[in-house]
């Protein structure tokens, strides 16, 4: 016996039927990502609440903050509680986060090198109604571990992001949403966001987003202009077609989550 056709459903029920060639509707609450091109490609138009979102990247500190900051700042402004950072590779840099709307006092940084301890802390944070969102760096997580976190997020309607290495892209995952993020090879000022898994058809090409926020981009542009004016005043000839490395180290001797190395054309 074959499956019923879409026309066999009543008009009131037809809008609830999801077709595999269409972008699915969210079956729960979502929070806008703050990136309009990305929202347009996600079911419901944002990050799913009560489900696990998996972010894959080549380095644990690479681009997660730029991608997640708008939604985290929105969640904190809602007054639901702090953002739990579990196993973050570097100390969050408070002034930069605050400039993007995420005050340092709204962060709960939980440090542990042991995989089992990170998983335990993640489950406890998901069960806490006073936590606005959970970000967990779990490079060694197994399928069973991820299923437990997915279940905990669903039971407590939590906003959960699990960050794993890019090499994990070839393995299966229970995550509702799965993204891989990397710098665009042709334009280092842009991020390529590949949607590996969503409720909807495959996305043939990546979504491109700015690699740094507007505030950081303005700071880099101002720094570049100051260097250019200084060279002009000193009579130093301008190099054509070269790039200048701009590094902002606001805290010497210690790496922070929002330190940036940017390439800007001279």
Secondary structure as GFF3:
##gff-version 3
##sequence-region A 1 266
A	DSSP	three_ten_helix	6	8	.	.	.	ID=ss1
A	DSSP	alpha_helix	11	14	.	.	.	ID=ss2
A	DSSP	beta_strand	30	31	.	.	.	ID=ss3
A	DSSP	alpha_helix	36	39	.	.	.	ID=ss4
A	DSSP	three_ten_helix	43	45	.	.	.	ID=ss5
A	DSSP	beta_strand	47	48	.	.	.	ID=ss6
A	DSSP	beta_strand	51	57	.	.	.	ID=ss7
A	DSSP	alpha_helix	64	77	.	.	.	ID=ss8
A	DSSP	beta_strand	82	86	.	.	.	ID=ss9
A	DSSP	alpha_helix	94	99	.	.	.	ID=ss10
A	DSSP	three_ten_helix	104	106	.	.	.	ID=ss11
A	DSSP	beta_strand	107	110	.	.	.	ID=ss12
A	DSSP	alpha_helix	115	127	.	.	.	ID=ss13
A	DSSP	beta_strand	131	137	.	.	.	ID=ss14
A	DSSP	alpha_helix	143	156	.	.	.	ID=ss15
A	DSSP	beta_strand	159	165	.	.	.	ID=ss16
A	DSSP	three_ten_helix	166	170	.	.	.	ID=ss17
A	DSSP	beta_strand	177	183	.	.	.	ID=ss18
A	DSSP	beta_strand	190	197	.	.	.	ID=ss19
A	DSSP	beta_strand	207	210	.	.	.	ID=ss20
A	DSSP	alpha_helix	214	234	.	.	.	ID=ss21
A	DSSP	beta_strand	243	248	.	.	.	ID=ss22
A	DSSP	beta_strand	260	265	.	.	.	ID=ss23
###
